Amino acid sequence: MRRYHDDMRGMLDQLRKGATIRAAAGSVGIPESTWHNWRSRVDAGTMEDERIVALVRDVRIAYELATADLEARVAEASRDDWRAAAWALDHRRGDPKARHDERRARWEAEIAAQRAKGTHVERVAVDGVGDELIARLRKAIHDEP
C-alpha cells in the first residue's frame, strides 16, 4: 500500500483513463504550480515528504503506461483512421499552451533585443479609416509650415 493520501489516488485513476498530468492533478485539488514544485524537489532529491515522493513516482509510471496504451491505439487505429488517437498522443507529448508560450517568449525577447539596439520598427496598421479622414490628414500635414 502506498503512503500518500487516499484522495491523491484519484490522480492515478485519472491518468489511467488518459488524462494529462495537469488535468489529473487538478482533479484532486493539486494546483499545477504545486505539482511542478513537488516534481522538481523530488528530482533534486530535496523532497522530505515520502508521501509526495511516492506519489510523483507512481504518477510517472501511470502516465507512461497510459502513453504506451495510446501509442498502441495509434498503431491499431492507423489501419483505418488514426487521426483521433494521433491527436491525443500529440497533446500528451507536450502542452500546446506551453509551446505557444515558449514561442511568444522567444519573439518578445527578440523584440526587446532589437529595441535595445535601436533596430526595432514598430508597425501599426489602422483599419477602417475612411478616405475622407485620410484626405483631411494629408491636407493638414501639407498646410503646416
N, C-alpha and C positions, 0 to 999 in steps of 0.2 A: 504494500500500500504506500502511495506517495505521501510526502509530508506537507504538501501545500494545502491551502484551504479548499474545502469541498466545492465552494462556489466558483473557484477558478477552474475546476474540472470542466465546466461548461465551455471554456475556451477551447479545450481539446476536442470536445464534441463538435463545435462549430468548424474547426479546422478539418476534421474528418469528413464533414459534409461539403467541404470545398471552399469555405470562407477564407478570405485573406487574413493575415495576422492582425492587421489594423481592425478589421470588422470583428474578428473573434475576440480581441482584447476589449473592444468597445461593448461587446455583448455581455461581458461580465463586469463592466464598470471600470475597466483599467484605461485611463487616458493614454493616448498614443505617446505623449512625451514621457510618461511614467514607464511605459513598456520599453521605449528606446533607452531610457536611463538604466533600467534593470539589465537589459541585454548588454549594454556597454560595460556595466560593472561586473557582470558575470564573465564577459570576455576578458576583462582586465584582471580578473581574479580578486577583485576588491569587494564583492558582494558577500556580506557576512550572514545574511538570512538564507539558510539552507533550503527553506521552502521555495524561495524565489529561484535559487539555483536549479532546483529540481523542476520547477515549472518551465523555466527557459529551456532546459534540455529537452523536456517532454514535448514542448511546443515545436521545437525544431524538428524532432522526429516525426510528430504528427503532420507537420507542414510538408516535409519531404515525402512522406508516404502518400499524402493527398496529391502532391505534384506528380509523383510516379503514376498514380491512378489516372490523372488527367492525360499524361503522356501516352498511357496505354489506350485511353479512349480516342485520342487523336489518331493513333495508328489504326485502330479498329474502324473509326468513322471515316478515315480517308478513303476507304473503299467506295463509299457512296458520296458523302458530303461532309467534309472535315471542318468547315468554316466555324461553326459554333464552338466546338471544342478547342480549335486553334486560337480563337479569340480569348477564351477563358484562360488558356495556358499562357498566352502572351501577357495578359494582365496579371497573372500570378508571378511572372518573372520579374516584374518591375511595376512600380506605381506610376501610372500615366501622369498624375499631377506632379510627382517628384521630377519626372523627366522634363515636364513643361517648366517647372520652377528652376531647374538647372539651366535650361536654355535661356530663360529670361535673365537669370543672374549673370551668365556669360555676356549677354547682349548689353545689360546695364553696365557691367564692368568695362566693356569695350567703349561705350559712350563716355563713361567717366574718364577713361584714359585719353580719349580724343579731346574732350573738353579741357583737360589739364594741359594738353599740348597746344590747344587753340585751333585744332583742326576740325572740330565737330561743327557741322552745319545743321541748324535747326530747320526743319521743313514743316511748314504749316499750310494745310490745304483748307480753303474756305469753300464749302459747298452751299449752294442755294443763294448766292449773291446775284442779284439782278443786274442786267446790263445797265439800267438807269443809274444804279448806285456806283457801278464801276466808272461810268462816264463822268459822274459828279466828282468822284475821287481824282480822276485824271485831270479834270479841269481845275480842281483846287490845287493840285500839285503844280501844274504848269502856270497858274496865275500867280503863284507866290514868287516874290523877287529872288 
